[in-house]
Amino acid sequence: MSVSDRLTEFVQALRAKGIQAGPGETVDAAAALEVLGLGDRERTREGLAACLIRRDGQRAVFDSTFDLFFPLGVGVPEQARHEHVTLDELNDRLVAALASDDEEMLLQLAGLAVDAFGQYGQGSSGVGGWSAHQTLDRVQPQTLLVRVLSAMQARPGFTERLDRGEIRRRIERFREFVRGEALRRVAELRGRERLSRSAVPPTPDQLDFLQAGRAQVAEMRRMVQPLARKLATRLAARRRRAARGQIDLRRTLRRSLSTGGVPMRPVFRRHRPGRPEIVLLCDMSGSVASFANFTMLLVQALRDQFSKVRVFAFVDGMDEVTHLVTTGVADPSALGARILGEASVIRWDGHSDYGRSLDEFADRYADAIGPKTSVLILGDARNNNGDPRLDTLARLLAPARRAFWLNPERRDLWNTGDSAAHDYATVVEMHECRNARQLGTLVSRLIPV
């Protein structure tokens, strides 16, 4: 395969993961690759990153994909092919490499570790491969910290507290080398394109709200402010276009008298559209809470685009949490826990009950929705087979300017099990909203100006 073909496949894999590298960026990357060559792999990595990455939060996806398409080597490393080590021998050499911070030796030891302890199944027949998890579970480099500290004690300026953190960083680097080596071998066995679809995580804006782990949720929270700035620009542009209004026929004809009756310069009726009021109804139960949490933070960051924002949270009881969301959240990760701890959203058994929550909203907060209000309902509509109270929802939304339901579940899961999504969709327009990119698109498109 030529270098240009390899680069083309690499860019296609990046685009599949949400990195929007177009023809212009690809041409720039090809020019950079021609100048840099492949002799210095890290220099090549940085050059391609400069050409192809356009947004924050994309570097991890880029690096994982780069390691697949531009690997350190091909096949089994020469040293691993001729040398077989026991676990004790590997650990002794690993302690020495960690103590001296010898990255080249750590890379060689990662290859030896994967070769000795990572293979499963029959790799030659196409079934099986190499596992980083299996390798690290056998080697357990995190248990070597005390031994490495002992090896470093004779070093001038030794400080145990600082060196512990440094050793952990080196151990994590070794773990990265092991993951990269195992992934490289599996890619050779099963194909780079196929593996990039399954093994490389998507960019943060494409992470599924319901499947994101703790680290991924933290990464998504860091996207709130950049996404809010982008959406604020879109909403402001829509507001400027809406202010233009329709053509003022009388004034246009009057102005056309100066050009012989030809309306060269149309006159528009200008009006000043008011900023919308927003009401959020947020399901805070289970994994749906991370989706609601992210959306609340986004709306809080966009509060200048709205004349009024009111936020309500529920599980099996409804309570207003506007003051918790809009007064400034020092630790965004604690917002959900703060709501569950300080607001009365759990009244009975802690299981989602949309019908009971809607009834409580109708009793206590019905006046929050008026003719200027846009309502966003956030939740998976899983009602534990309770009464959905469609009549209550229809009555609540009747005076609203617009209303939408954002559901973080896949559309093909709606109305399975205890989901009442299709029932609620007969009352309010429901949209699939599984990641931050979809959320940004829906907010900028659905919210009226």
ABEGO torsion letter per residue (X at the ends): XBAAAAAAAAAAAAAAAGBBBBAAAAAAAAAAAAAAEAABAAAAAAAAAAAABABBGAAAAAAAAAAAABBABBEBBAAAAABBBBAAAAAAAAAAAAAAGBAAAAAAAAAAAAAAAABBEBAAAGBEEBBAAAAAAAAGAAAAAAAAAAAAAABBGBBAAAAAAAAAAAAAAAAAAAAAAAAAAAAAAAEAAAAAAAABBBBAAABBAAABBAAAAAAAAAAAAAAAAAAAAAAAAAAAAAAAEBBBAAAAAAAAAAAGGBBABBBBBBBBBBBBBBBBBBBABEAAAAAAAAAAAAAAAAAAABABBBBBBBBABBBBAAAAAAAEBABAAAAAAAAAAABBABABAGBBBAAAAAAAAAAAAAAABBAABBBBBBEAGBAGGBBAGAAAAAAAAAABABBBBBBABBAAABGBEABAAAAAAAABBBBBBABAAAAAAAAAAABBX
